[in-house]
Amino acid sequence: MAGKGQHYLPRFLLKGFSSRTVNKESYVWVHRKGKISYESNIQRIAKESYFYGTKEDSDVDDKITKMETESFSTLIDELRSKNKISESKSQLIGDFVAHLIFRSKHTREITGQAAKLITDKAFEDLQNIAFLKKAIRQQRNQIIDDVKKDLKSRDIVNVENAQLEPFLDLYIEWFISNDRNLSEFSTNIKQVSDIVRQKLPTMGKKSQLKSFSKPLDSSERVRMYRNLHWSMITVEKAGAFILGDVGPIVIYGEDKEFNMALANKNTHQTIFLPISDKQLIVGRTEENRTLPDIEAINIGMAELSYEFFISSKNEQREIEYLRSIGKRNMDVVHDAIAGLTFDDYFDKQQVSQ
């Protein structure tokens, strides 16, 4: 049964970056943004109270624990010990990488920030009377259909009445022709926006948890990761790789910079996940893709992390990486929604009345 403290990065992954082991307990160096680095037992990091539910509802954490115990922890232990990837394990590696993205706090925080930016933009536009007129006109047919469905469900009028649709059409035109109506509507939008902003964190958590109710292979991302060419890079030097709270990072197409795997761009990609301080698994759409060096991978890992990274060392190099934590994670979010207006959503009928 799940306990109160729930890890959003699995301990079997964290232990690969051990700085020391005492009585079978693994310790790592934790480098947290704006803080002094410290050594900690992995039992106490990447962990929050009821991250995947509540005291009364631990179903999601139980599912994650079961999946990781039965499949993923054994996979990672085997990869570390054998130091190579067999073709038969490629599908399971793809599953694990996708699972790591789905379950993380980093995903919840970054998607939450993106949702807030988009929501702020939406409500800002909807308080602009000129935009509001345009939006209502573009959604006129959808509004009429929604009103007819509502009236039918209430048995108020005969929605098949030929007079109804022209009447609704005239009412909409009267409404948007009167700036007083639109001004009052805009005031109501402001009140709604305040409520929505307060509820965004809860909505984000529910959305993330809902994803665990679906079969893993129902995700397009999982199917894509299963088909990547997976390989392992191993170095002799201890402490070569760090692990950020971002988890896997990716390079898309001919890009030079690392990105969050969450971005899900539909292009060729190379995905990177350190599984120990000496070992890195790499998934590529093109087997002969040239790979960046260790330093570049570590910098990308630090820049895209939200709060912290872990390592087996605490030296000058880690101090430099510490200064880079979070440097690019919000840049990626802003890039993803740059130039976005709600005209885009209305054109695609993705936003209802």
N, C-alpha and C positions, 0 to 999 in steps of 0.2 A: 504494500500500500504506500502511496506517495506521502512524504512528510511535508512539513511546512516549508523548509528550505529546498528550493528546486533549482537545479543547475540549467542555465540556458546555453552553456557549452559543456559537452560531456566530459566527465573526469577521465575517461579512457583516452581521450585526445589530449587533454591537458598534461597528463603524466609523461608524455613523450618529450616534454620540455623541462624535465626535472633538473633542478640544480643540485639536489641531494635527496637521499632516501633514508628515513629513520624509522626503524621498526615497521617496514613496509608502507610507511606513509610518505607520499611524494610532496616535495616542496618546489616551488618555482619563484622566480623573480617577477613581481608585478610592477609594471610601469604605467601609472595612471596619470592622465592629463592634469597638469597643474599641481601634482603631488610629488613627494619624495619617494623614490622607488623602494620597495620593501620585499622581503622574502616571506612567502606564505604557504601554508598547507593548501593543496588543491581543493580540499574539502570546503574551504572558506571563500573561494573566488568564483566569479561568473555564476553567482547564486543570488536568488531573491525569494522572499516569502511569497508563496502561492503564485509564482510567475505564470503557471499554466492553469490556474483555476482558483478555487477557494477552499476553505476548510471542508465545506460540504460537498464540493465537486472536484475530485482529483482524477477524473477519468482520463484526461488528456495526458497528464504526467505519467500515469500508469501505462498508457499505450506507448508513449515514447520510451519508457524504461524497458518495456517488454521487447520492443523492436530493436533497441540498441543491445540489450543483453543477448538476444537470440541471434542477431546477425552482425551488427556493425562493430561491436567491440572486438569480436573474434576476428573480423576482417582486418581491422587496423593492427591488432597484435600480430597477425600472420604476415602482413605487409612489412612490418618492422623487422620481424625475425628472418624472413626469407629474402628481404631486400630486393624483391622483384615482383612484377605484376604478371600473373598468368592471364591468358585470354578469357578463361572462364570466370574471372573475377571482375571483368570490366563493367558488366551490368550492375553488379552490387556496388561498385565504387561510384558509379553515376547516381545510384539511389542514395548513397550516403552523402555525397556532396550536395545534392538537392535538399535532402532532409536537414542538413546542417544550416542551409540558408533559410528554410521554412521556419525552423524552431528558434532562431536566435533573437536576442534582445536588440541587436543591431538592426535587424530587419524591421522589428516593431517600431523602433525609434525613428529610423529613416523614413519609412512609409508614413509614419505619423506626421513628421515634418513636411513631407510632400503634400499630404492631405490638407494640412493647415494652410500651406501656401496657396493651394488650388481653391480651398474654401474661401480664404480671404479675398482672392481675386474674384471669385464668383459673386460674393456678397457686395464687393465694391462695385462691380458692374451693375448688379441688380438694383443698386441705389441711385444709379444714373438714369434719369428719366428718358433720355434719348435712346439709351441702350435698351431700357425696359420696353419701350414701344416696339423697337425692332424685334426683340426677343419674343414678345407676345404674338406679333404678326407672323413670325416664322413658325411658331408653335400653334397657330390658330386651329388647324385641323386636329392636332393631338388634344388640345384643350376641349374642343367640341366633343370628341370621342369619349374623353374622360368624364365630362359632365353627363353625357347620355348614359354611360355605364352606371354612374352614381344614381341617376334618376330611376333607371330600371331596377336597380337593387333595392330601392326604397319604395317601388310601386307608386311613385308620385304622379307620373304622367305616362302617357303612351309614347315611348321613345320612337316609335315608327311613324308618328304623326309627321306629315310632310311639312307642317308649319314650324316644327321645332328647330330644325337646323338653321333656316334663315333667321329666326328670332335670336338664336344664340350668336350667330354671326353679327347681327346688328348690335347686340349687347356688347360684344367684344370691341367693335369699332367705336361705340359710344364711350366705353371705358377708357380706351387708350387715347381718345380725343380730348379727354378732360384731364388736364394736368393736376387738378386737385385729387382726383381718384388715384393717379399714379403716385402723387406725393404721399398720400396716406398709406398706399400699398408699400412704398419704399420704407416708410417708418416701421411698418410691421416686419419687413424683411430684416431691418436692423435688430429688432427684438429676437427674431428667429435665429439670426446669425450668432448672437451671444449665447443662446442655448446650445446650438450645434457645436460651437467651439469648446464649451465646457464638456460636452459628451464625446468629443473626438478620441481622447485616450481610451475610454471604455469601448467605443466602437472599434478602434484599432485592435484591441486585445481580443474582442469577440471574433473579429474577422480572421485574425491569425489562428485562433483556436479552432475555428470552423474548418480551416483547411485540413486539419488532422482527421476530420470525419470522412474525408474522401480517400479512396485507394491511392497509394503513392503513384502508381503507373497511369492515373488519369490525368496527370500533369504533363503538359507539352514539354516543360523544362526537363522533367525526369526522362522522358523518351529521348530528348536531344542529348542529354548527358550520357545516357547509356550507349549512344552511338559514337562517342568521342574515342579517339585513340589515346589510351591511358598508358603512361610510363612513369618510371620513378627515377629521380635524381638523388644520388647519395654522395655525401662528402665525408671526409675523414675528420675534419675539424669540429670539435664539440662547440655548440652554441652558434653554428652557422646561420640557422633560420630562427626567426621569431614567429609567434602566432598572435595575430590581432583579434579583437572581438568581432571584426568584420567576417572572420572565417575565410571562405574562398575568395580570391580576387581574380580578375579576368582582364585580358587584352582583347579588344574587338577589332577584327579586320586588320587594317594597316595602322591602327592607332599606335602611338608611342607610349601613352600614359595608361596606367592601370585604372580599372573601373570596378564598381561593385557588380558582382554576379547578378544581383537583383535587377540590374538595368534591363536585362533580357532583350538586348538588341538582336534583330534577326540578321546577323552577319556571321562570318567565320569568326571563331573565337579560340583562345587558349586560356584555360583555367588553371589556377595554381592553388594548392592547399598543402602547407607544411604539416606533416604528421609527427615529426620529431625535430629536435634541433639539428639533426644531420640528414633528414630525409624529406623530400618534397614529391608529391604526386602531381602530375601534369596531364591534363586532358586537352587534346587538340583535334580540330576538324581537319587539319592538314598535318600529316606526320612530320614533314620536313621543315616545319616552321622554326625559324631561329629563335632561341630563347634568350631572355635578358639575363644579366648576371645576378648573383645572390644579393648584392648590395641594392640593386634596383628593385628586386622583389621585396626586400625588407622595408625599403622606404615606401613603396606602394602600400604595403601592409599597414604601416604606421599611419600614413596620411589618410587612409580610408577607414581606419578604426574610429569608433565613436567615443570610447572612454579610455581604453587601455590596450596594452599588449603584454604578453608574457614571454619570458626567455629563460634559458638556463644560466645566463651570465648577467653580470651587472658591471659593465665596463664603459669606457668612453663612447664606444659605438652605440650602446643602448641609450646613453645620455643624449646623444645626437638624435636618435630616433624618437625619443620622448618629446622633443621639441616639435616634432612633426605630427603628433597625434591629432586627428580630426582636421588636418589642414585642407583636405580636399573633399571630405564626405558631403558637405552641404553644396559645394560647387557642382558635384555630380547631380544632386537633386535639382538645383537651379537650371543646369544645362538641360535636364530632361523636360522641364516645363517652360523653358525659355520661349518667349513669344506666344505662349498659349493664351488664347482668349476664349471666352465661352461661346463666341461665334462658332468655333470648331465643334463644340459639343452640340449646339443647336442644329448645325448643318447635318450632323450625323444622327440627330435625334437621340443623343445620349443623355440629355438633361430634360427632365419632364417639367411641367408647369410648377 
